[in-house]
Amino acid sequence: MDSLEDLRGVSRVLVVGVGGGGDSLGALILYHKLKALGVRVLLGNVVWERFVLDPFPGPVPLEQVVNAEVLGRSVALVDGSSYVDRYGYRFKPQIVRASEILGEKTVFFDITKGVVGLVEAFNVVNERLGVEAIVGVDVGGDILALGYEDDLWSPLADSISLGALDKTRVPSMIAVLAPGADGELSQQTVLSRISEVAREGGLIGVYGLTRREYRTLRKHLDMFTSEASKIPFEAFEGYVGEKSIRVGSRKVEVNMVSTTLYLLDVSVTYNRSVMAKLVSETRSIEEARRALNKHCIYTELDLEEELYKLRTQGGAITGMSLLEIRSDGRRRLLLSGCTPLIGVKSS
């Protein structure tokens, strides 16, 4: 496939947010772009909600979803009646909110079974739902991280998703939306990584948010608990400057680049990623976490477990506490005898 337009000949395309959280909102932009091309589209999301919506650490396992049509051990169809029950705490994940907006079923992906489980899930939607192509959407672009960056906060979901997209038998692409919008890798860093992918022949196309897509989705933004995925809409309205997100722990550069989407070849992107290869054979989220920790990579699961402890002790979560917890966790990893990724080959 050499463009989005090539997907017109596919019976059904899955557009899936691969970074967890509000990536389902970002994926909706591509969903509507493909719909306008006459493509039959299904929306999905890797379900790992941020702590402001889900106070429990880790991605949501399928076993905690109520009113879902289970298709396999790591995938289910959900609709507006679906919800998550985590130890008595109930909430609607954002892919369910997307289902309410669209008035159709969407796909819930569980990554607690690691790359092996997610590959199985992608293959199941191919078999059961006739999905013949997958586009994984990552808002911000930290799926292009190399693992040693100081500003990398959430490598685990992206690494698992990238590994699964490379291993599934379903033809796949990656879409990076709004470079730098998640406050991790800077906008310039993400653009540089995209250029590196392009030099290896891995850039498929560059697209942008349209007024039709903006008007269709703008009225639904309040239904989503996301800061990063709302950045493209703010940029489309003309905002230029720096925004503070994640209770002040990170800053995002916002400009017209924030409205753009870069379609990338999965194979080229995967071959550049040491982290995706480290987790490629994992069968659980814990196994994947250990694989990254072994190379001094502090993950979002490590952070969420510390935040959960802080909450149970009555502590307040502030931008400063987030930064301190992350700094302490990274220091402990270094002292544990881990091997930094610098110098580790990607092949």
LODO-599433 format. One line per field, with one value per residue (C-alpha): residue number from 1; residue in one letter; y, x, z. Coordinates in nm, 3 decimals. Last residue first. Layout:
N
drenza: [NUM  ...];
drennu: [A  ...];
Y: [Y  ...];
X: [X  ...];
Z: [Z  ...];
This chain:
347
drenza: [347  346  345  344  343  342  341  340  339  338  337  336  335  334  333  332  331  330  329  328  327  326  325  324  323  322  321  320  319  318  317  316  315  314  313  312  311  310  309  308  307  306  305  304  303  302  301  300  299  298  297  296  295  294  293  292  291  290  289  288  287  286  285  284  283  282  281  280  279  278  277  276  275  274  273  272  271  270  269  268  267  266  265  264  263  262  261  260  259  258  257  256  255  254  253  252  251  250  249  248  247  246  245  244  243  242  241  240  239  238  237  236  235  234  233  232  231  230  229  228  227  226  225  224  223  222  221  220  219  218  217  216  215  214  213  212  211  210  209  208  207  206  205  204  203  202  201  200  199  198  197  196  195  194  193  192  191  190  189  188  187  186  185  184  183  182  181  180  179  178  177  176  175  174  173  172  171  170  169  168  167  166  165  164  163  162  161  160  159  158  157  156  155  154  153  152  151  150  149  148  147  146  145  144  143  142  141  140  139  138  137  136  135  134  133  132  131  130  129  128  127  126  125  124  123  122  121  120  119  118  117  116  115  114  113  112  111  110  109  108  107  106  105  104  103  102  101  100  99  98  97  96  95  94  93  92  91  90  89  88  87  86  85  84  83  82  81  80  79  78  77  76  75  74  73  72  71  70  69  68  67  66  65  64  63  62  61  60  59  58  57  56  55  54  53  52  51  50  49  48  47  46  45  44  43  42  41  40  39  38  37  36  35  34  33  32  31  30  29  28  27  26  25  24  23  22  21  20  19  18  17  16  15  14  13  12  11  10  9  8  7  6  5  4  3  2  1];
drennu: [S  S  K  V  G  I  L  P  T  C  G  S  L  L  L  R  R  R  G  D  S  R  I  E  L  L  S  M  G  T  I  A  G  G  Q  T  R  L  K  Y  L  E  E  E  L  D  L  E  T  Y  I  C  H  K  N  L  A  R  R  A  E  E  I  S  R  T  E  S  V  L  K  A  M  V  S  R  N  Y  T  V  S  V  D  L  L  Y  L  T  T  S  V  M  N  V  E  V  K  R  S  G  V  R  I  S  K  E  G  V  Y  G  E  F  A  E  F  P  I  K  S  A  E  S  T  F  M  D  L  H  K  R  L  T  R  Y  E  R  R  T  L  G  Y  V  G  I  L  G  G  E  R  A  V  E  S  I  R  S  L  V  T  Q  Q  S  L  E  G  D  A  G  P  A  L  V  A  I  M  S  P  V  R  T  K  D  L  A  G  L  S  I  S  D  A  L  P  S  W  L  D  D  E  Y  G  L  A  L  I  D  G  G  V  D  V  G  V  I  A  E  V  G  L  R  E  N  V  V  N  F  A  E  V  L  G  V  V  G  K  T  I  D  F  F  V  T  K  E  G  L  I  E  S  A  R  V  I  Q  P  K  F  R  Y  G  Y  R  D  V  Y  S  S  G  D  V  L  A  V  S  R  G  L  V  E  A  N  V  V  Q  E  L  P  V  P  G  P  F  P  D  L  V  F  R  E  W  V  V  N  G  L  L  V  R  V  G  L  A  K  L  K  H  Y  L  I  L  A  G  L  S  D  G  G  G  G  V  G  V  V  L  V  R  S  V  G  R  L  D  E  L  S  D  M];
Y: [-0.579  -0.277  -0.288  -0.210  0.066  0.294  0.071  0.098  -0.235  -0.268  -0.308  -0.224  0.122  0.236  0.107  0.284  0.612  0.576  0.521  0.822  1.048  0.918  0.969  1.319  1.426  1.300  1.460  1.795  1.787  1.709  1.393  1.441  1.184  0.994  0.680  0.487  0.763  0.751  0.373  0.407  0.670  0.431  0.154  0.402  0.503  0.147  0.073  0.385  0.244  0.314  0.189  0.084  -0.204  -0.476  -0.248  -0.290  -0.670  -0.660  -0.448  -0.688  -0.986  -0.796  -0.707  -1.075  -1.319  -1.152  -1.258  -0.912  -0.727  -0.659  -0.619  -0.335  -0.170  -0.192  -0.003  0.078  -0.251  -0.183  0.150  0.005  -0.292  -0.084  0.161  0.508  0.744  1.089  1.296  1.675  1.915  1.960  2.084  2.390  2.494  2.363  2.286  2.071  2.099  1.827  1.781  2.059  1.844  1.617  1.907  2.256  2.426  2.615  2.838  2.873  2.831  2.879  2.682  2.392  2.398  2.355  2.066  1.895  1.933  1.747  1.407  1.510  1.631  1.340  1.239  1.227  1.317  1.688  1.658  1.560  1.894  1.922  1.581  1.647  2.010  1.921  1.631  1.856  2.136  1.897  1.757  1.683  1.413  1.306  0.982  0.642  0.727  0.412  0.444  0.435  0.811  0.847  0.662  0.907  1.197  1.060  1.047  1.412  1.510  1.329  1.508  1.848  1.797  1.699  1.340  1.318  1.599  1.401  1.640  1.593  1.519  1.559  1.219  0.934  0.677  0.326  0.077  -0.284  -0.583  -0.854  -1.150  -0.993  -0.978  -0.617  -0.479  -0.686  -0.547  -0.194  -0.246  -0.394  -0.116  0.157  0.020  -0.002  0.316  0.566  0.845  0.918  1.259  1.139  0.951  0.618  0.396  0.463  0.646  0.626  0.502  0.832  0.991  1.233  1.052  0.697  0.549  0.186  0.134  -0.222  -0.392  -0.688  -0.687  -0.945  -0.939  -1.292  -1.396  -1.060  -0.950  -1.273  -1.209  -0.872  -1.037  -1.313  -1.049  -0.872  -1.185  -1.264  -0.902  -0.906  -1.080  -0.765  -0.590  -0.601  -0.457  -0.330  -0.295  -0.062  -0.123  0.143  0.466  0.665  0.888  0.607  0.384  0.659  0.669  0.293  0.343  0.596  0.349  0.380  0.358  0.130  0.079  -0.246  -0.423  -0.291  -0.295  -0.161  -0.056  -0.159  -0.020  0.221  -0.059  -0.306  -0.576  -0.790  -0.871  -1.031  -1.383  -1.391  -1.251  -1.148  -0.947  -0.699  -0.613  -0.585  -0.555  -0.672  -1.005  -0.814  -0.686  -0.306  -0.177  -0.116  0.060  0.124  0.480  0.471  0.807  1.050  0.758  0.741  0.462  0.158  0.012  -0.052  0.106  0.014  0.174  -0.025  0.125  0.049  0.285  0.536  0.797  1.011  0.709  0.694  1.053  0.988  0.697  0.893  1.165  0.903  0.753  1.071  1.031  0.662  0.769  0.914  0.660  0.369  0.404  0.192  0.371  0.137  0.198  -0.139  -0.149  -0.356  -0.495  -0.338  -0.173  0.176  0.117  0.235  0.588  0.585  0.570  0.339  0.000];
X: [1.900  1.839  2.186  2.238  2.500  2.276  2.001  2.127  2.196  2.028  2.233  1.965  2.117  2.003  1.653  1.642  1.738  1.462  1.210  1.331  1.305  0.959  0.833  0.985  0.840  0.494  0.513  0.607  0.321  0.086  -0.075  -0.184  -0.095  -0.355  -0.146  -0.365  -0.309  0.069  0.069  -0.144  0.095  0.387  0.205  0.117  0.481  0.608  0.326  0.413  0.760  1.113  1.364  1.691  1.756  1.627  1.331  1.230  1.219  1.067  0.775  0.715  0.704  0.464  0.238  0.214  0.305  0.621  0.788  0.829  0.909  1.278  1.209  0.964  1.221  1.505  1.293  1.445  1.330  0.979  0.951  1.077  0.841  0.540  0.563  0.457  0.161  0.229  -0.061  -0.068  -0.273  0.005  0.237  0.010  0.133  0.142  0.461  0.376  0.497  0.512  0.464  0.206  -0.085  -0.032  -0.031  0.120  0.075  0.329  0.248  0.023  -0.353  -0.516  -0.838  -0.670  -0.402  -0.668  -0.819  -0.482  -0.411  -0.725  -0.555  -0.279  -0.507  -0.744  -1.047  -1.293  -1.663  -1.574  -1.433  -1.767  -1.862  -1.520  -1.551  -1.759  -1.653  -1.282  -1.327  -1.506  -1.253  -0.973  -0.695  -0.383  -0.209  0.148  0.217  0.385  0.716  0.927  1.182  1.481  1.527  1.158  1.209  1.489  1.262  0.994  1.257  1.347  0.980  0.947  1.252  1.125  0.788  0.957  0.944  0.712  0.458  0.177  0.145  0.506  0.408  0.032  -0.068  0.170  -0.007  0.135  0.056  -0.058  -0.121  -0.285  -0.055  0.030  0.396  0.484  0.160  0.218  0.566  0.443  0.158  0.383  0.637  0.371  0.202  0.533  0.714  0.511  0.720  1.010  1.159  1.509  1.536  1.722  1.450  1.467  1.136  0.931  0.619  0.664  0.481  0.244  -0.082  -0.018  -0.264  -0.231  -0.371  -0.485  -0.580  -0.797  -1.049  -1.315  -1.472  -1.409  -1.091  -0.916  -1.047  -0.898  -0.559  -0.536  -0.628  -0.366  -0.103  -0.223  -0.188  0.162  0.267  0.174  -0.124  -0.222  -0.261  -0.643  -0.801  -1.160  -1.316  -1.603  -1.972  -2.183  -2.362  -2.051  -2.064  -2.165  -1.892  -1.637  -1.747  -1.691  -1.340  -1.284  -1.331  -1.657  -1.610  -1.681  -1.481  -1.589  -1.255  -1.217  -1.558  -1.527  -1.823  -2.030  -2.379  -2.255  -2.099  -1.812  -1.668  -1.403  -1.032  -0.761  -0.892  -1.094  -1.415  -1.588  -1.904  -1.892  -2.150  -1.901  -1.524  -1.304  -1.207  -1.077  -0.788  -0.759  -0.405  -0.195  -0.236  -0.576  -0.708  -0.878  -0.999  -0.738  -0.492  -0.474  -0.663  -0.501  -0.738  -0.569  -0.829  -1.058  -1.257  -1.390  -1.389  -1.552  -1.369  -1.566  -1.290  -1.488  -1.501  -1.121  -1.086  -1.356  -1.162  -0.837  -0.976  -1.140  -0.797  -0.699  -1.002  -0.919  -0.565  -0.717  -0.565  -0.385  -0.090  -0.218  -0.535  -0.681  -0.817  -0.933  -1.000  -1.269  -1.316  -0.996  -0.997  -1.049  -0.743  -0.520  -0.643  -0.464  -0.140  0.135  0.000];
Z: [1.449  1.668  1.821  2.189  2.220  2.420  2.559  2.916  3.094  3.433  3.750  4.002  4.062  3.719  3.785  4.121  3.955  3.696  3.974  4.173  3.868  3.783  4.137  4.152  3.817  3.905  4.251  4.094  3.847  4.130  4.264  4.623  4.889  5.090  5.137  4.896  4.641  4.671  4.632  4.318  4.183  4.233  4.045  3.771  3.726  3.690  3.444  3.243  3.194  3.319  3.063  3.228  2.985  3.216  3.282  2.916  2.926  3.275  3.149  2.861  3.098  3.323  3.030  2.947  2.669  2.542  2.218  2.062  2.387  2.319  1.947  2.007  2.235  1.982  1.730  1.391  1.236  1.366  1.184  0.856  0.884  0.983  0.690  0.797  0.749  0.891  1.026  1.055  1.269  1.529  1.252  1.246  1.590  1.948  2.142  2.441  2.801  3.063  3.440  3.470  3.579  3.274  3.025  2.986  2.650  2.445  2.152  1.851  1.864  1.526  1.561  1.381  1.652  1.920  1.723  1.677  2.054  2.161  2.127  2.370  2.649  2.678  2.876  2.588  2.593  2.600  2.248  2.092  1.933  1.768  1.599  1.287  1.256  1.265  1.024  0.774  0.825  0.740  0.961  0.762  0.560  0.484  0.299  0.287  0.457  0.504  0.225  0.460  0.429  0.518  0.848  0.930  0.836  1.069  1.345  1.281  1.293  1.625  1.766  1.647  1.813  2.136  2.258  2.558  2.589  2.426  2.132  2.013  1.654  1.596  1.453  1.374  1.155  1.137  0.862  0.851  0.624  0.843  0.918  1.252  1.351  1.265  1.407  1.722  1.783  1.725  1.972  2.241  2.201  2.205  2.516  2.705  2.606  2.811  2.964  2.726  2.807  2.895  2.565  2.580  2.436  2.062  2.043  1.720  1.905  2.091  1.799  1.966  1.896  1.777  1.528  1.413  1.063  1.001  0.674  0.570  0.856  0.775  1.120  1.250  1.071  1.040  1.377  1.518  1.358  1.531  1.863  1.821  1.753  2.069  2.281  2.156  2.205  2.573  2.733  2.928  2.593  2.578  2.262  2.264  1.919  1.830  1.778  1.612  1.698  1.612  1.918  2.156  2.014  2.074  2.437  2.450  2.306  2.582  2.861  3.052  3.428  3.723  4.042  4.209  4.169  3.816  3.645  3.291  3.081  2.781  2.711  2.443  2.241  2.270  2.045  2.208  2.188  2.401  2.475  2.155  2.006  2.330  2.274  2.561  2.824  3.113  3.071  3.359  3.198  2.896  3.104  3.141  3.105  3.416  3.748  3.903  3.931  3.589  3.455  3.594  3.603  3.224  3.048  2.895  2.637  2.303  2.078  1.791  1.509  1.211  0.862  0.525  0.289  0.081  0.079  0.324  0.557  0.541  0.664  0.924  1.076  1.048  1.272  1.495  1.562  1.746  1.970  2.025  2.115  2.433  2.667  2.503  2.267  1.977  1.872  1.612  1.262  1.132  0.758  0.584  0.231  0.098  -0.247  -0.109  0.110  -0.175  -0.109  0.223  0.025  -0.105  0.000];
